[in-house]
Amino acid sequence: MSRHPVPHVVVIDGQGGKMGAQLVAQIKQKLPSSQVTAIGTNAMATAAMIKAGADQAATGENATLVASRTADVIVGPVGIVIADALLGEITPAMATAVGQSQAEKILLPTSRCGNHIVGVDAKPMGELIGQAVETLLAVL
């Protein structure tokens, strides 16, 4: 599936970056050879993902557009494909770039910003992150 010798996984998160940091840490633990790029919608989210072990990181709209073009897999909250989600941190261009990316997308269902995914049981964030990483392993 990977277009690269080493899988390129892009983790996108905003606000405080807590979900993104947990994703980065688990991905690097279970898939240490992967190239993990952290994209924060703000500097605080980016810093949290760097601290968690991302191989490289950037912040903002253009970083999202560029990373979406080269990713094998994009992981993050469902809001990364919804314009104005994450309290307005996801611009329409960012949502479009992620949605149109050729990468596989693994989206965590969160309802914190008013987007509700019906038919999905509410689960603790830790469990969702574990399922996302297991899905990533299956995709790769």
C-alpha positions as CSV (number, residue, x, y, z in Angstrom):
1,M,0.0,0.0,0.0
2,S,2.8,2.4,0.9
3,R,4.1,4.6,-1.9
4,H,7.4,5.0,0.0
5,P,9.9,2.4,1.3
6,V,9.0,3.5,4.8
7,P,5.3,4.3,5.5
8,H,4.6,8.1,5.7
9,V,2.0,8.6,8.3
10,V,0.6,12.1,8.8
11,V,-1.1,12.9,12.2
12,I,-3.2,16.0,12.1
13,D,-4.6,17.6,15.3
14,G,-5.5,20.9,16.8
15,Q,-6.4,22.7,20.0
16,G,-4.1,21.2,22.7
17,G,-2.8,18.3,20.5
18,K,-3.6,15.7,23.2
19,M,-5.2,13.2,20.8
20,G,-2.4,13.8,18.2
21,A,0.3,13.3,20.8
22,Q,-1.3,10.0,22.0
23,L,-1.6,8.8,18.3
24,V,2.1,9.7,17.6
25,A,3.3,7.9,20.7
26,Q,1.4,4.7,19.9
27,I,2.3,4.8,16.2
28,K,6.0,5.2,17.0
29,Q,5.8,2.4,19.6
30,K,4.0,-0.1,17.3
31,L,5.5,0.9,14.0
32,P,8.9,2.4,14.9
33,S,10.2,2.4,11.3
34,S,7.4,4.6,10.1
35,Q,7.9,8.3,9.2
36,V,5.5,10.2,11.3
37,T,4.8,13.8,10.3
38,A,2.8,15.8,12.9
39,I,0.7,18.7,11.6
40,G,-0.8,20.9,14.2
41,T,-3.4,23.5,13.4
42,N,-1.7,25.6,16.0
43,A,1.7,25.8,17.7
44,M,0.6,24.2,20.9
45,A,-0.8,21.1,19.1
46,T,2.4,20.8,17.1
47,A,4.6,21.0,20.2
48,A,2.6,18.3,21.9
49,M,3.1,15.9,18.9
50,I,6.8,16.7,18.7
51,K,7.2,15.9,22.4
52,A,5.4,12.6,21.8
53,G,8.0,11.6,19.2
54,A,7.0,12.8,15.7
55,D,9.9,12.6,13.2
56,Q,9.0,16.0,11.8
57,A,6.4,18.6,12.3
58,A,4.8,21.7,11.0
59,T,1.9,24.0,11.7
60,G,-0.9,25.5,9.8
61,E,-2.9,25.4,6.6
62,N,0.0,25.2,4.1
63,A,1.7,22.4,6.0
64,T,-1.6,20.5,5.9
65,L,-1.9,20.9,2.2
66,V,1.7,19.8,1.5
67,A,1.6,16.9,3.9
68,S,-1.7,15.6,2.5
69,R,-0.1,15.3,-0.9
70,T,2.7,13.0,0.3
71,A,1.0,10.9,3.0
72,D,0.4,7.2,2.7
73,V,-2.1,7.4,5.7
74,I,-3.6,10.5,7.4
75,V,-4.8,10.0,11.0
76,G,-6.8,12.4,13.1
77,P,-10.2,13.5,14.5
78,V,-13.1,13.4,12.0
79,G,-13.1,17.2,12.1
80,I,-10.0,17.3,9.8
81,V,-12.3,16.7,6.9
82,I,-15.0,19.2,8.0
83,A,-14.5,22.9,7.2
84,D,-14.5,25.1,10.3
85,A,-14.3,22.2,12.7
86,L,-12.0,22.1,15.8
87,L,-13.5,25.5,16.8
88,G,-12.6,27.0,13.4
89,E,-9.1,25.7,13.2
90,I,-9.8,23.6,10.1
91,T,-10.0,25.9,7.1
92,P,-12.0,24.9,4.0
93,A,-8.7,24.4,2.2
94,M,-7.4,22.0,4.9
95,A,-10.6,19.9,4.9
96,T,-10.5,19.7,1.1
97,A,-6.8,18.8,1.0
98,V,-7.3,16.0,3.5
99,G,-10.5,14.8,1.8
100,Q,-9.0,14.8,-1.7
101,S,-5.7,13.2,-0.6
102,Q,-4.9,9.8,-2.1
103,A,-3.9,8.7,1.4
104,E,-5.9,6.2,3.4
105,K,-7.7,8.2,6.1
106,I,-8.2,6.9,9.7
107,L,-10.6,9.3,11.4
108,L,-11.5,9.2,15.1
109,P,-15.2,10.0,15.9
110,T,-15.3,12.8,18.3
111,S,-18.2,15.0,19.0
112,R,-16.5,17.8,20.9
113,C,-17.0,20.3,18.1
114,G,-20.6,19.6,17.3
115,N,-20.0,16.8,14.7
116,H,-21.8,13.6,15.7
117,I,-21.3,10.3,14.0
118,V,-24.4,8.1,14.4
119,G,-24.0,4.4,14.6
120,V,-20.7,4.7,16.5
121,D,-20.6,3.9,20.2
122,A,-19.1,6.5,22.4
123,K,-15.8,5.1,23.7
124,P,-13.0,6.5,25.8
125,M,-10.3,8.4,23.8
126,G,-7.7,5.8,24.8
127,E,-9.7,3.0,23.3
128,L,-10.4,5.0,20.1
129,I,-6.7,5.7,19.7
130,G,-5.8,2.0,20.2
131,Q,-8.4,1.1,17.5
132,A,-6.9,3.8,15.2
133,V,-3.4,2.4,15.5
134,E,-4.6,-1.2,15.0
135,T,-6.4,0.0,11.8
136,L,-3.2,1.7,10.7
137,L,-1.3,-1.5,11.2
138,A,-3.9,-3.4,9.1
139,V,-3.8,-0.8,6.3
140,L,-0.1,-0.9,6.1
